């Protein structure tokens, strides 16, 4: 399936990937598509920024002691399972294939049953030990997260700007509601003290138009109007003298990064 043609599915997979809940083969396939499709890369970077912003809103909470006990028990269970798999592999090398298959099936079922019972017991103990105060704190955190999501910028345009080697160097998003461009450095480039990075809109016809001059931070915000980006197919960043150059002159230094500007369906 071409994720680029299914923006809603791409958005859900990118959110799951950034959160860490996309696992195994699905995660590897998503990473492979991200290496070859700028839209997939942009969606993943966008959600990584969203989740990191949510974590900054939360105050630290000390986990219950039962949580650490449960984690340790799960780690021990994984190690025991690995040891059983190694023993099973050694036994399979010494027994006929049919017998080895039945033994493997029996061991797998036993391990799965023990793991299911253990997880159920740990979950029950954890719920019993959770106090009303902890539940109230969790509810407060959930409400805070929901409020943050509601006030989150409505990103309407996204661009991943890459260098000449196709290495992503800058993530650009545009929030039409706030009239704001956000530029996040995702590469290691840092301009000299006497130089500035300047963002340019590259219209289908006509000369490049300046959208602003970046500062030296990892995340910069520039004010822009919807009309300045609405019909722009691509963006570029050039290296200019400190403070940038007038829009009328166009880029005077080398163009370091460029990429397509993609409209997202909200």
C-alpha positions in Angstrom: 0.0 0.0 0.0 1.2 3.5 -0.9 0.9 5.4 2.4 1.3 8.8 0.6 -2.1 8.2 -1.0 -3.7 7.5 2.4 -3.0 10.5 4.6 -5.2 9.4 7.5 -3.5 6.0 7.7 -0.1 7.7 7.4 -0.9 10.0 10.2 -1.9 7.2 12.5 1.2 5.1 11.7 3.5 8.1 12.2 1.9 8.8 15.6 2.3 5.2 16.6 5.9 5.1 15.3 6.9 8.3 17.2 5.2 7.0 20.4 7.0 3.7 20.1 3.9 1.4 19.9 4.6 0.4 16.2 6.6 -2.8 16.6 8.5 -5.5 14.8 7.9 -5.8 11.0 5.5 -2.9 10.8 8.1 -0.6 12.3 10.8 -1.8 9.9 8.5 -1.3 6.9 7.6 2.2 8.1 11.3 3.1 8.5 12.0 1.8 5.0 9.3 3.9 3.6 10.5 6.9 5.6 13.9 6.6 3.9 12.4 6.8 0.4 9.4 9.0 0.8 9.8 12.6 2.2 6.1 12.7 3.1 6.5 9.7 5.4 9.6 11.2 6.9 7.9 14.5 7.5 4.9 12.8 9.2 7.2 10.9 11.6 9.2 14.1 12.5 6.0 16.0 13.0 4.6 13.5 15.5 8.0 13.2 17.3 7.8 17.0 17.9 4.2 16.7 19.1 4.9 13.9 21.6 8.0 15.7 22.9 6.0 18.9 23.4 3.4 17.0 25.5 6.1 15.5 27.7 7.4 19.0 28.5 3.9 19.9 29.8 3.8 17.2 32.4 5.3 17.4 35.9 7.5 14.4 37.0 5.6 11.6 38.7 7.4 9.0 40.8 6.3 5.5 39.7 4.7 3.1 42.2 7.1 0.5 43.6 4.9 -2.2 42.0 5.7 -0.8 38.6 9.5 -1.5 39.0 8.7 -5.0 40.4 6.5 -5.7 37.4 9.2 -4.6 35.0 11.8 -6.7 36.7 9.5 -9.7 36.7 8.9 -9.2 33.0 12.6 -9.0 32.3 13.2 -12.2 34.2 10.4 -13.9 32.3 12.0 -12.8 29.0 15.3 -14.2 30.1 13.7 -17.5 31.2 11.9 -17.7 27.9 15.2 -17.2 26.0 16.8 -19.9 28.0 13.9 -22.3 27.2 14.3 -21.5 23.5 18.0 -22.3 23.6 17.3 -25.6 25.4 14.6 -26.4 22.8 16.9 -25.6 19.9 19.6 -28.0 21.4 16.9 -30.7 21.9 15.7 -30.3 18.3 19.2 -30.9 17.0 19.2 -34.3 18.8 15.6 -35.5 18.1 13.5 -36.4 15.0 11.8 -33.5 13.4 8.3 -34.6 14.2 9.1 -35.1 17.9 10.9 -31.8 18.0 7.9 -30.0 16.5 5.5 -31.4 19.2 8.0 -30.6 22.0 8.4 -27.0 20.7 4.6 -26.6 20.5 4.2 -27.9 24.1 6.9 -25.6 25.5 5.5 -22.6 23.6 2.0 -23.2 25.0 3.3 -23.6 28.5 5.4 -20.4 28.4 2.4 -18.5 26.9 0.1 -19.8 29.7 2.6 -18.9 32.5 3.2 -15.5 31.0 -0.5 -14.8 30.7 -1.2 -15.8 34.3 1.8 -13.8 35.5 0.8 -10.7 33.7 -2.8 -11.0 35.0 -1.5 -11.4 38.5 0.8 -8.4 38.2 -1.9 -6.2 36.7 -4.3 -7.2 39.5 -1.7 -6.4 42.2 -0.8 -3.1 40.6 -4.5 -2.1 40.4 -5.0 -3.0 44.1 -2.0 -1.0 45.1 -2.9 2.1 43.2 -4.4 4.6 45.6 -7.2 7.1 44.9 -4.6 9.9 45.0 -2.6 8.3 42.2 -5.8 7.8 40.1 -6.7 11.4 40.6 -3.2 12.5 39.5 -3.5 10.3 36.3 -6.9 11.8 35.5 -5.4 15.3 35.9 -2.5 14.4 33.6 -5.0 13.0 31.0 -7.0 16.2 31.1 -3.9 18.3 30.7 -2.8 16.2 27.7 -6.3 16.5 26.1 -6.2 20.3 26.5 -2.7 20.4 25.0 -3.9 18.4 22.0 -6.8 20.8 21.5 -4.6 23.8 21.5 -1.9 22.1 19.3 -1.1 24.0 16.1 -3.1 23.0 13.0 -0.3 22.2 10.7 -1.5 22.6 7.1 1.7 22.5 5.2 4.9 20.4 5.7 8.3 20.3 4.0 11.4 18.3 4.6 14.4 20.2 3.3 17.4 18.1 2.3 20.9 18.9 1.3 22.6 17.8 -1.9 23.1 14.3 -0.6 19.3 13.9 0.1 20.0 14.0 3.9 17.1 15.7 5.8 18.4 18.9 7.4 15.3 21.0 8.2 11.6 20.3 9.0 9.3 23.2 8.1 5.7 23.3 9.1 3.1 26.1 8.5 0.2 26.7 10.9 -2.4 28.7 8.9 -4.5 29.5 11.9 -1.6 31.2 13.7 0.1 32.4 10.6 3.3 30.9 11.7 6.2 28.9 10.1 8.1 26.6 12.4 11.6 25.5 11.3 13.3 22.6 13.2 16.9 21.6 12.5 17.2 17.9 12.1 20.7 17.8 10.7 24.1 18.8 12.1 24.6 22.0 10.1 25.5 25.2 12.0 26.2 28.4 10.1 29.2 30.6 11.1 28.7 33.6 13.4 28.8 36.1 10.5 26.2 34.2 8.4 22.5 33.6 8.5 20.1 31.0 7.0 17.3 32.6 5.0 14.1 30.8 4.0 12.7 31.3 0.5 9.4 30.4 -1.2 10.0 29.0 -4.7 6.8 29.7 -6.7 6.0 27.9 -9.9 6.6 31.2 -11.8 8.6 34.2 -10.9 11.5 34.9 -8.6 12.0 33.4 -5.1 10.3 35.3 -2.2 11.9 35.6 1.2 9.9 34.1 4.1 12.3 35.3 6.8 15.7 34.9 8.3 16.4 32.1 10.9 18.2 32.5 14.2 20.7 30.1 15.6 18.3 27.9 17.7 17.3 24.4 16.9 13.7 25.5 16.6 12.8 28.9 15.0 9.4 30.5 14.3 8.7 33.0 11.5 5.5 34.9 10.8 3.9 34.3 7.4 0.5 34.7 5.6 -1.3 31.8 4.0 -1.1 33.6 0.6 2.7 33.4 0.9 2.8 29.6 0.9 -0.6 28.5 -0.5 0.5 28.1 -4.1 4.2 27.5 -3.5 5.4 24.0 -4.6 8.8 24.1 -2.9 11.0 25.9 -0.3 14.7 26.5 -0.1 17.2 27.8 2.5 20.3 29.8 1.4 23.4 30.9 3.3 23.5 34.7 3.5 25.4 37.5 5.2 24.3 38.1 8.9 20.7 39.3 9.0 19.8 38.1 5.5 19.3 40.0 2.2 16.2 41.8 0.8 13.6 39.7 -0.8 13.9 41.7 -4.1 17.5 40.6 -4.6 16.8 36.9 -4.2 19.4 34.5 -2.8 22.9 35.7 -3.0 24.7 32.8 -1.3 24.6 29.1 -1.9 21.3 27.2 -1.6 22.0 24.6 1.1 18.6 22.9 1.5 15.5 22.5 -0.5 12.3 20.4 -0.7 8.7 20.1 -1.8 6.0 21.9 0.2 3.2 19.4 0.9 -0.3 20.3 1.9 -1.9 18.1 4.6 -5.6 17.3 4.7 -6.8 18.3 8.2 
